[in-house]
Amino acid sequence: MKVFSATDIGRKRSMNQDFIFTSEGPVGNLPNLFVVADGMGGHNAGDFASRYGVSVLVESVRKDKNFNPVKILRNAIEAANREIFSQAQIDPAMSGMGTTT
């Protein structure tokens, strides 16, 4: 399988807070993985939140020993959420940051 991904800054923002991960091959016990994260524009550190959230999510998928894709993705999303929330508590400059995943 060949994949291609791209993001677009849109018309309202001066910074692109999107982050994408794509894989043509297996990631952990999943046959492939496609993730789109959209940092929350207008909030602190949306660009960091999207990039970091995807990084944590992908690493969680790689390490998960489950074979059920729903459980793997649920665990990964919950891990990303915890880590983003934790970072927002530690650094006042990141307070209120968020992203979709």
All heavy atoms as an XYZ file, in Angstrom:
764
protein
N       0.835     -1.162      0.000
C       0.000      0.000      0.000
C       0.890      1.239      0.000
O       1.856      1.315      0.744
C      -0.895      0.000      1.251
C      -1.614      1.282      1.444
S      -2.570      1.551      2.967
C      -2.839     -0.012      3.671
N       0.541      2.210     -0.808
C       1.223      3.503     -0.817
C       0.298      4.520     -0.163
O      -0.917      4.479     -0.373
C       1.550      3.958     -2.248
C       2.523      3.034     -2.947
C       3.895      3.177     -2.358
C       4.881      2.296     -3.099
N       6.085      2.112     -2.373
N       0.870      5.400      0.635
C       0.068      6.424      1.299
C       0.649      7.805      1.049
O       1.837      7.948      0.736
C      -0.035      6.178      2.827
C      -0.695      4.854      3.119
C       1.318      6.259      3.482
N      -0.190      8.790      1.171
C       0.212     10.185      1.050
C      -0.596     10.974      2.060
O      -1.773     10.685      2.282
C      -0.063     10.710     -0.361
C       0.194     12.178     -0.500
C       1.482     12.637     -0.682
C      -0.840     13.088     -0.424
C       1.738     13.994     -0.792
C      -0.595     14.444     -0.529
C       0.697     14.903     -0.716
N       0.009     11.951      2.687
C      -0.724     12.799      3.625
C      -0.234     14.228      3.504
O       0.912     14.480      3.124
C      -0.545     12.291      5.057
O       0.813     12.315      5.425
N      -1.119     15.148      3.819
C      -0.779     16.573      3.780
C      -1.726     17.318      4.705
O      -2.832     16.847      4.993
C      -0.902     17.121      2.364
N      -1.285     18.456      5.186
C      -2.148     19.323      5.975
C      -2.180     20.695      5.309
O      -1.339     21.008      4.470
C      -1.643     19.475      7.428
O      -0.390     20.157      7.411
C      -1.499     18.129      8.110
N      -3.148     21.482      5.709
C      -3.277     22.826      5.162
C      -3.565     23.784      6.311
O      -4.379     23.487      7.192
C      -4.414     22.866      4.146
C      -4.524     24.225      3.478
O      -3.754     24.471      2.536
O      -5.367     25.029      3.920
N      -2.917     24.909      6.303
C      -3.057     25.890      7.379
C      -4.453     26.510      7.417
O      -4.901     26.976      8.458
C      -1.965     26.975      7.258
C      -1.872     27.769      8.543
C      -2.231     27.868      6.066
C      -0.650     28.637      8.625
N      -5.141     26.525      6.308
C      -6.465     27.147      6.253
C      -6.351     28.646      6.043
O      -5.273     29.186      5.785
N      -7.456     29.336      6.198
C      -7.499     30.767      5.892
C      -7.456     31.665      7.119
O      -7.230     32.856      6.994
C      -8.770     31.077      5.110
C      -8.786     30.380      3.774
C     -10.051     30.667      3.045
N     -10.085     29.868      1.816
C     -10.864     30.137      0.823
N     -11.680     31.151      0.860
N     -10.837     29.364     -0.246
N      -7.659     31.109      8.308
C      -7.786     31.955      9.496
C      -6.546     31.999     10.372
O      -6.361     32.953     11.108
C      -8.970     31.487     10.348
C     -10.298     31.681      9.692
C     -11.411     31.312     10.639
C     -12.755     31.559      9.987
N     -13.854     31.291     10.895
N      -5.721     31.001     10.325
C      -4.592     30.896     11.257
C      -3.271     31.258     10.591
O      -3.100     31.105      9.385
C      -4.493     29.480     11.813
C      -5.750     28.975     12.474
C      -5.876     29.482     13.871
N      -7.101     28.948     14.456
C      -7.843     29.604     15.299
N      -7.513     30.803     15.684
N      -8.928     29.067     15.789
N      -2.322     31.677     11.424
C      -0.985     31.979     10.904
C      -0.034     30.804     11.113
O       1.075     30.811     10.605
C      -0.424     33.228     11.589
O      -0.329     33.008     12.986
N      -0.473     29.802     11.894
C       0.361     28.641     12.174
C      -0.461     27.370     11.971
O      -1.610     27.295     12.390
C       0.859     28.667     13.631
C       1.706     27.466     13.980
S       2.083     27.229     15.746
C       2.148     28.838     16.410
N       0.134     26.382     11.330
C      -0.516     25.095     11.143
C      -0.283     24.249     12.396
O       0.846     23.916     12.718
C       0.052     24.391      9.908
C      -0.738     23.164      9.538
O      -1.558     22.682     10.306
N      -0.484     22.657      8.354
N      -1.368     23.906     13.094
C      -1.261     23.122     14.314
C      -1.656     21.666     14.100
O      -1.856     20.929     15.048
C      -2.114     23.748     15.416
C      -1.644     25.126     15.811
C      -2.410     25.695     16.983
O      -3.473     25.228     17.361
N      -1.845     26.715     17.588
N      -1.726     21.244     12.855
C      -2.074     19.858     12.533
C      -0.828     18.984     12.570
O       0.281     19.452     12.333
C      -2.669     19.758     11.125
C      -3.910     20.609     10.947
O      -4.519     20.980     11.960
O      -4.259     20.890      9.791
N      -1.042     17.693     12.852
C       0.045     16.735     12.788
C      -0.525     15.417     12.294
O      -1.602     14.997     12.711
C       0.710     16.544     14.156
C       2.037     15.863     14.065
C       3.177     16.573     13.744
C       2.152     14.499     14.273
C       4.408     15.950     13.632
C       3.372     13.856     14.164
C       4.500     14.588     13.848
N       0.207     14.769     11.392
C      -0.255     13.528     10.771
C       0.799     12.443     10.938
O       1.995     12.706     10.836
C      -0.512     13.737      9.266
C      -1.641     14.730      9.052
C      -0.835     12.426      8.575
C      -1.866     15.078      7.598
N       0.322     11.219     11.166
C       1.196     10.044     11.148
C       0.536      9.029     10.230
O      -0.660      8.744     10.353
C       1.345      9.445     12.551
C       2.127      8.158     12.544
C       3.504      8.177     12.631
C       1.484      6.936     12.421
C       4.243      6.998     12.604
C       2.203      5.750     12.397
C       3.585      5.787     12.492
N       1.308      8.480      9.297
C       0.817      7.414      8.430
C       1.863      6.309      8.349
O       3.059      6.578      8.447
C       0.527      7.912      6.994
O       1.727      8.415      6.428
C      -0.533      8.988      6.992
N       1.388      5.091      8.205
C       2.324      3.976      8.036
C       1.818      3.060      6.933
O       0.630      2.798      6.845
C       2.480      3.190      9.340
O       1.285      2.503      9.646
N       2.736      2.622      6.128
C       2.389      1.663      5.081
C       2.476      0.233      5.595
O       1.950     -0.680      4.976
C       3.316      1.841      3.883
C       3.120      3.161      3.187
C       4.033      3.342      1.986
O       4.823      2.436      1.666
O       3.950      4.411      1.371
N       3.138      0.047      6.722
C       3.313     -1.284      7.280
C       2.829     -1.347      8.717
O       2.260     -0.393      9.240
N       3.069     -2.473      9.360
C       2.598     -2.677     10.729
C       3.184     -1.687     11.731
O       4.324     -1.261     11.622
C       3.073     -4.099     11.056
C       3.306     -4.752      9.746
C       3.742     -3.659      8.819
N       2.352     -1.369     12.707
C       2.763     -0.592     13.878
C       2.283     -1.402     15.069
O       1.082     -1.527     15.295
C       2.147      0.823     13.895
C       2.567      1.565     15.154
C       2.538      1.598     12.648
N       3.215     -1.980     15.797
C       2.827     -2.890     16.871
C       2.024     -4.038     16.298
O       2.405     -4.629     15.280
N       0.886     -4.323     16.912
C       0.017     -5.406     16.442
C      -1.058     -4.941     15.461
O      -1.969     -5.702     15.151
C      -0.625     -6.120     17.635
C       0.375     -6.976     18.378
O       1.321     -7.491     17.792
N       0.197     -7.119     19.679
N      -0.953     -3.711     14.985
C      -1.884     -3.226     13.964
C      -1.234     -3.353     12.586
O      -0.033     -3.152     12.448
C      -2.245     -1.757     14.227
C      -2.982     -1.454     15.522
C      -3.265      0.042     15.636
C      -4.281     -2.246     15.613
N      -2.019     -3.651     11.554
C      -1.449     -3.818     10.219
C      -0.927     -2.511      9.613
O      -0.056     -2.521      8.752
C      -2.610     -4.372      9.392
C      -3.837     -3.978     10.138
C      -3.453     -3.903     11.592
N      -1.474     -1.390     10.063
C      -1.036     -0.051      9.651
C      -1.691      0.943     10.606
O      -2.503      0.558     11.443
C      -1.385      0.260      8.189
C      -2.832     -0.003      7.874
O      -3.720      0.303      8.657
N      -3.097     -0.583      6.722
N      -1.350      2.209     10.457
C      -1.913      3.209     11.366
C      -1.935      4.554     10.660
O      -0.960      4.948     10.023
C      -1.064      3.299     12.646
C      -1.546      4.252     13.731
C      -2.922      3.840     14.265
C      -0.535      4.316     14.869
N      -3.068      5.233     10.780
C      -3.245      6.567     10.216
C      -3.835      7.446     11.314
O      -4.889      7.119     11.860
C      -4.198      6.539      9.016
C      -3.746      5.577      7.950
C      -4.169      4.253      7.962
C      -2.888      5.996      6.949
C      -3.749      3.366      6.994
C      -2.455      5.111      5.974
C      -2.888      3.795      5.992
N      -3.168      8.535     11.641
C      -3.618      9.417     12.714
C      -3.579     10.858     12.224
O      -2.587     11.285     11.636
C      -2.717      9.298     13.968
C      -3.232     10.179     15.091
C      -2.583      7.856     14.418
N      -4.647     11.583     12.487
C      -4.696     13.018     12.216
C      -5.021     13.711     13.525
O      -5.993     13.364     14.190
C      -5.788     13.368     11.175
C      -5.878     14.865     10.971
C      -5.533     12.650      9.867
N      -4.202     14.680     13.888
C      -4.439     15.466     15.101
C      -4.505     16.937     14.708
O      -3.652     17.431     13.983
C      -3.329     15.231     16.116
N      -5.504     17.610     15.193
C      -5.715     19.021     14.894
C      -5.604     19.796     16.202
O      -6.486     19.715     17.057
C      -7.101     19.194     14.267
C      -7.397     20.618     13.833
O      -6.528     21.494     14.027
O      -8.490     20.850     13.305
N      -4.484     20.511     16.371
C      -4.292     21.322     17.568
C      -5.387     22.361     17.692
O      -5.882     22.894     16.698
N      -5.781     22.642     18.907
C      -6.862     23.597     19.144
C      -6.355     25.020     18.954
O      -5.639     25.548     19.806
C      -7.436     23.402     20.545
C      -8.184     22.102     20.683
S      -8.683     21.624     22.355
C      -9.031     23.123     23.179
N      -6.717     25.602     17.817
C      -6.319     26.970     17.511
C      -6.916     27.946     18.510
O      -8.022     27.757     19.009
N      -6.161     28.958     18.842
C      -6.629     29.941     19.814
C      -6.307     29.562     21.242
O      -6.521     30.336     22.162
N      -5.807     28.357     21.453
C      -5.401     27.902     22.783
C      -3.882     27.805     22.815
O      -3.224     27.714     21.784
C      -6.017     26.534     23.110
C      -7.503     26.584     23.240
N      -8.127     26.790     24.441
C      -8.482     26.480     22.316
C      -9.439     26.797     24.253
N      -9.670     26.603     22.971
N      -3.325     27.784     24.009
C      -1.876     27.638     24.157
C      -1.406     26.315     23.576
O      -2.039     25.288     23.768
C      -1.479     27.677     25.639
C      -1.683     29.029     26.249
O      -1.625     30.046     25.567
N      -1.915     29.067     27.550
N      -0.294     26.329     22.888
C       0.472     25.137     22.502
C      -0.308     24.070     21.739
O      -0.036     22.892     21.870
C       1.125     24.527     23.738
N      -1.246     24.477     20.899
C      -1.986     23.506     20.094
C      -1.078     22.716     19.171
O      -1.300     21.533     18.940
N      -0.029     23.375     18.670
C       0.917     22.676     17.799
C       1.674     21.603     18.562
O       1.871     20.493     18.080
C       1.880     23.654     17.134
C       2.654     24.519     18.115
O       2.145     24.816     19.221
O       3.783     24.915     17.790
N       2.092     21.927     19.796
C       2.773     20.934     20.626
C       1.821     19.795     20.978
O       2.194     18.622     20.917
C       3.317     21.576     21.911
C       3.905     20.573     22.860
C       5.202     20.119     22.702
C       3.152     20.052     23.907
C       5.749     19.177     23.563
C       3.679     19.110     24.775
C       4.981     18.680     24.604
N       0.591     20.133     21.346
C      -0.383     19.115     21.749
C      -0.626     18.100     20.643
O      -0.660     16.891     20.899
C      -1.696     19.776     22.165
N      -0.779     18.566     19.410
C      -1.038     17.625     18.314
C       0.178     16.748     18.036
O       0.053     15.534     17.872
C      -1.494     18.361     17.053
O      -0.504     19.219     16.568
N       1.353     17.354     18.004
C       2.586     16.595     17.728
C       2.874     15.597     18.855
O       3.143     14.417     18.609
C       3.750     17.569     17.548
C       5.036     16.925     17.121
C       6.128     17.957     16.844
N       6.477     18.742     18.022
C       6.154     20.030     18.223
N       5.471     20.700     17.321
N       6.508     20.635     19.327
N       2.798     16.057     20.092
C       3.096     15.209     21.243
C       2.039     14.114     21.406
O       2.367     12.957     21.679
C       3.178     16.073     22.501
C       3.609     15.338     23.744
C       4.835     14.693     23.805
C       2.788     15.300     24.856
C       5.241     14.034     24.952
C       3.188     14.640     26.009
C       4.409     14.010     26.048
O       4.801     13.349     27.193
N       0.782     14.476     21.200
C      -0.291     13.488     21.316
C      -0.126     12.343     20.336
O      -0.271     11.173     20.687
N       0.216     12.665     19.093
C       0.438     11.619     18.087
C       1.655     10.782     18.457
O       1.633      9.554     18.338
C       0.574     12.223     16.669
C       1.050     11.176     15.674
C      -0.743     12.828     16.224
N       2.703     11.426     18.931
C       3.921     10.702     19.335
C       3.621      9.691     20.442
O       4.034      8.531     20.365
C       4.978     11.706     19.795
O       6.086     11.056     20.336
N       2.900     10.122     21.455
C       2.539      9.227     22.562
C       1.621      8.113     22.067
O       1.801      6.939     22.422
C       1.865     10.010     23.716
C       1.288      9.079     24.759
C       2.857     10.982     24.351
N       0.652      8.463     21.226
C      -0.281      7.475     20.706
C       0.449      6.388     19.915
O       0.235      5.194     20.142
C      -1.319      8.174     19.826
C      -2.458      7.309     19.316
C      -3.747      8.109     19.286
C      -2.176      6.734     17.956
N       1.324      6.789     19.014
C       2.059      5.820     18.189
C       2.945      4.930     19.063
O       2.978      3.704     18.872
C       2.885      6.537     17.099
C       3.824      5.571     16.381
C       1.967      7.229     16.101
N       3.633      5.514     20.011
C       4.496      4.718     20.895
C       3.672      3.725     21.713
O       4.083      2.582     21.916
C       5.314      5.635     21.808
C       6.380      4.915     22.583
C       7.416      4.215     21.700
O       7.641      4.633     20.557
O       8.006      3.218     22.175
N       2.507      4.150     22.159
C       1.627      3.253     22.914
C       1.171      2.084     22.046
O       1.157      0.934     22.495
C       0.420      4.027     23.437
O      -0.473      3.185     24.114
N       0.798      2.364     20.798
C       0.387      1.294     19.876
C       1.542      0.317     19.674
O       1.345     -0.899     19.687
C      -0.089      1.882     18.525
C      -0.226      0.782     17.471
C      -1.394      2.629     18.690
N       2.738      0.831     19.496
C       3.907     -0.044     19.284
C       4.145     -0.995     20.451
O       4.538     -2.137     20.256
C       5.156      0.801     19.062
C       5.248      1.392     17.695
C       6.610      2.016     17.419
N       6.655      2.457     16.047
C       6.865      3.701     15.663
N       7.106      4.643     16.548
N       6.864      4.011     14.383
N       3.913     -0.525     21.660
C       4.222     -1.316     22.852
C       3.071     -2.199     23.316
O       3.284     -3.121     24.106
C       4.605     -0.375     24.001
C       5.919      0.326     23.784
C       6.229      1.247     24.952
C       7.571      1.915     24.791
N       7.867      2.831     25.906
N       1.866     -1.947     22.858
C       0.683     -2.668     23.343
C       0.722     -4.120     22.889
O       0.920     -4.409     21.717
C      -0.584     -1.980     22.829
C      -1.809     -2.329     23.649
O      -2.029     -3.532     23.914
O      -2.546     -1.400     24.018
N       0.514     -5.019     23.814
C       0.560     -6.462     23.524
C      -0.801     -7.030     23.130
O      -0.913     -8.199     22.780
C       1.100     -7.235     24.736
C       2.497     -6.810     25.156
C       3.505     -7.029     24.058
C       4.895     -6.629     24.510
N       5.809     -6.416     23.423
N      -1.851     -6.223     23.192
C      -3.185     -6.677     22.797
C      -3.223     -6.995     21.313
O      -2.418     -6.488     20.535
C      -4.233     -5.591     23.083
C      -4.595     -5.498     24.534
O      -5.167     -6.421     25.080
N      -4.251     -4.381     25.160
N      -4.204     -7.807     20.914
C      -4.438     -8.088     19.511
C      -5.764     -7.506     19.043
O      -6.060     -7.500     17.856
C      -4.390     -9.597     19.238
C      -2.990    -10.141     19.322
C      -2.519    -10.706     20.494
C      -2.134    -10.059     18.239
C      -1.226    -11.191     20.582
C      -0.833    -10.534     18.313
C      -0.382    -11.106     19.494
N      -6.553     -7.002     19.965
C      -7.826     -6.376     19.646
C      -7.573     -4.918     19.263
O      -7.151     -4.126     20.098
C      -8.755     -6.467     20.856
C     -10.110     -5.855     20.607
O     -10.242     -4.855     19.924
N     -11.125     -6.451     21.218
N      -7.838     -4.534     18.006
C      -7.529     -3.168     17.574
C      -8.276     -2.092     18.358
O      -7.749     -1.005     18.586
C      -7.918     -3.139     16.096
C      -8.505     -4.439     15.769
C      -8.355     -5.354     16.923
N      -9.498     -2.389     18.783
C     -10.267     -1.411     19.563
C      -9.568     -1.142     20.894
O      -9.416      0.013     21.309
C     -11.721     -1.876     19.776
C     -12.461     -0.952     20.722
C     -12.449     -1.979     18.439
N      -9.110     -2.193     21.558
C      -8.402     -2.025     22.832
C      -7.078     -1.292     22.629
O      -6.699     -0.444     23.431
C      -8.156     -3.375     23.494
C      -9.395     -4.002     24.072
C      -9.084     -5.309     24.767
C     -10.349     -5.917     25.332
N     -10.079     -7.187     26.026
N      -6.365     -1.639     21.577
C      -5.079     -0.992     21.294
C      -5.278      0.511     21.108
O      -4.572      1.324     21.717
C      -4.413     -1.602     20.047
C      -4.014     -3.058     20.307
C      -3.207     -0.773     19.615
C      -3.590     -3.824     19.059
N      -6.253      0.886     20.284
C      -6.489      2.306     20.021
C      -7.034      3.026     21.248
O      -6.651      4.165     21.523
C      -7.417      2.475     18.821
C      -6.806      2.053     17.490
C      -7.843      2.094     16.376
C      -5.607      2.926     17.144
N      -7.922      2.374     21.988
C      -8.451      2.995     23.215
C      -7.321      3.262     24.198
O      -7.219      4.356     24.754
C      -9.507      2.111     23.866
C     -10.034      2.732     25.179
C     -11.095      1.894     25.841
N     -12.265      1.888     24.983
C     -13.023      0.816     24.764
N     -12.749     -0.328     25.342
N     -14.078      0.892     23.986
N      -6.466      2.273     24.419
C      -5.332      2.458     25.334
C      -4.426      3.593     24.869
O      -3.947      4.394     25.673
C      -4.514      1.165     25.446
C      -5.264      0.058     26.146
O      -6.238      0.284     26.852
N      -4.817     -1.172     25.933
N      -4.180      3.653     23.559
C      -3.285      4.670     23.006
C      -3.877      6.075     23.141
O      -3.174      7.021     23.506
C      -2.981      4.357     21.547
N      -5.155      6.215     22.866
C      -5.818      7.515     22.995
C      -5.840      7.959     24.456
O      -5.583      9.129     24.767
C      -7.232      7.470     22.392
C      -7.134      7.317     20.873
C      -8.035      8.710     22.779
C      -8.442      6.955     20.197
N      -6.125      7.033     25.348
C      -6.130      7.378     26.774
C      -4.736      7.776     27.249
O      -4.586      8.716     28.032
C      -6.678      6.220     27.600
C      -8.171      6.029     27.411
C      -8.732      4.794     28.095
O      -7.943      3.980     28.650
O      -9.961      4.626     28.063
N      -3.703      7.103     26.773
C      -2.322      7.457     27.139
C      -1.974      8.849     26.628
O      -1.396      9.664     27.354
C      -1.338      6.425     26.587
N      -2.341      9.141     25.382
C      -2.067     10.461     24.821
C      -2.799     11.541     25.610
O      -2.225     12.595     25.921
C      -2.470     10.499     23.352
N      -4.038     11.292     25.964
C      -4.814     12.257     26.735
C      -4.163     12.531     28.092
O      -4.020     13.692     28.504
C      -6.248     11.753     26.919
C      -7.116     12.776     27.604
O      -7.282     13.884     27.121
N      -7.659     12.407     28.749
N      -3.767     11.468     28.774
C      -3.108     11.633     30.089
C      -1.831     12.456     29.966
O      -1.572     13.347     30.781
C      -2.757     10.258     30.690
C      -3.871      9.568     31.402
C      -3.369      8.357     32.197
N      -2.558      7.437     31.424
C      -3.036      6.436     30.690
N      -4.331      6.230     30.614
N      -2.215      5.637     30.032
N      -1.021     12.148     28.964
C       0.265     12.834     28.809
C       0.089     14.302     28.430
O       0.819     15.167     28.929
C       1.132     12.121     27.775
C       1.650     10.780     28.261
C       2.515     10.903     29.497
O       3.345     11.822     29.569
O       2.362     10.082     30.408
N      -0.848     14.593     27.559
C      -1.106     15.996     27.192
C      -1.606     16.763     28.411
O      -1.147     17.872     28.693
C      -2.111     16.083     26.023
C      -1.458     15.570     24.748
C      -2.620     17.514     25.844
C      -2.424     15.362     23.609
N      -2.526     16.179     29.154
C      -3.046     16.827     30.363
C      -1.923     17.057     31.372
O      -1.825     18.129     31.973
C      -4.163     15.977     30.980
C      -4.819     16.629     32.160
C      -5.741     17.650     31.969
C      -4.500     16.233     33.445
C      -6.344     18.263     33.067
C      -5.090     16.846     34.545
C      -6.013     17.866     34.348
N      -1.070     16.066     31.538
C       0.057     16.178     32.474
C       1.000     17.306     32.074
O       1.420     18.111     32.912
C       0.816     14.848     32.532
O       1.949     14.955     33.353
N       1.334     17.380     30.798
C       2.216     18.447     30.318
C       1.586     19.821     30.539
O       2.281     20.783     30.869
C       2.539     18.256     28.835
C       3.480     17.118     28.559
C       4.866     17.354     29.142
O       5.428     18.431     29.032
N       5.406     16.342     29.781
N       0.281     19.906     30.349
C      -0.423     21.182     30.539
C      -0.393     21.612     32.006
O      -0.400     22.806     32.300
C      -1.862     21.073     30.048
N      -0.358     20.654     32.923
C      -0.301     20.968     34.357
C       1.096     21.403     34.782
O       1.249     22.228     35.672
C      -0.728     19.749     35.191
C      -2.111     19.242     34.894
C      -3.165     20.304     35.110
O      -3.241     20.920     36.161
N      -3.974     20.543     34.097
N       2.115     20.855     34.138
C       3.506     21.126     34.504
C       3.963     22.498     34.022
O       4.652     23.217     34.739
C       4.439     20.037     33.901
C       4.169     18.702     34.570
C       5.897     20.426     34.032
C       4.841     17.516     33.871
N       3.594     22.871     32.804
C       4.106     24.085     32.174
C       2.976     25.098     31.970
O       2.078     24.875     31.161
C       4.733     23.715     30.825
C       5.434     24.875     30.156
O       5.229     26.035     30.571
O       6.186     24.619     29.201
N       3.015     26.238     32.686
C       1.952     27.241     32.551
C       1.768     27.746     31.116
O       0.659     28.117     30.722
C       2.416     28.387     33.453
C       3.371     27.779     34.410
C       4.004     26.627     33.683
N       2.816     27.735     30.314
C       2.717     28.178     28.923
C       1.860     27.218     28.091
O       1.404     27.566     27.013
C       4.099     28.313     28.295
N       1.642     26.006     28.612
C       0.857     25.004     27.892
C      -0.514     24.801     28.513
O      -1.267     23.935     28.073
C       1.628     23.683     27.845
C       2.884     23.775     27.047
S       3.657     22.154     26.916
C       5.123     22.572     25.993
N      -0.834     25.573     29.516
C      -2.120     25.457     30.194
C      -3.273     25.623     29.202
O      -3.281     26.560     28.408
C      -2.227     26.512     31.293
O      -3.477     26.422     31.931
N      -4.198     24.691     29.215
C      -5.353     24.755     28.331
C      -5.140     24.197     26.940
O      -6.040     24.234     26.113
N      -3.933     23.677     26.675
C      -3.678     23.147     25.331
C      -4.548     21.921     25.064
O      -4.980     21.243     25.983
C      -2.203     22.798     25.147
C      -1.739     21.561     25.851
S      -0.041     21.217     25.380
C       0.389     20.002     26.614
N      -4.772     21.659     23.794
C      -5.550     20.496     23.441
C      -5.436     20.193     21.967
O      -4.928     20.976     21.176
N      -5.946     19.020     21.615
C      -5.929     18.571     20.230
C      -7.017     17.538     20.023
O      -7.425     16.868     20.962
C      -4.552     17.959     19.868
O      -4.538     17.614     18.489
C      -4.213     16.741     20.705
N      -7.470     17.420     18.810
C      -8.293     16.282     18.431
C      -7.350     15.178     17.981
O      -6.231     15.454     17.574
C      -9.238     16.623     17.268
O      -8.453     16.915     16.106
C     -10.119     17.802     17.602
N      -7.787     13.965     18.053
C      -6.983     12.845     17.542
C      -7.925     11.829     16.926
O      -8.970     11.584     17.397
C      -6.178     12.180     18.670
O      -5.385     13.167     19.285
C      -5.285     11.105     18.129
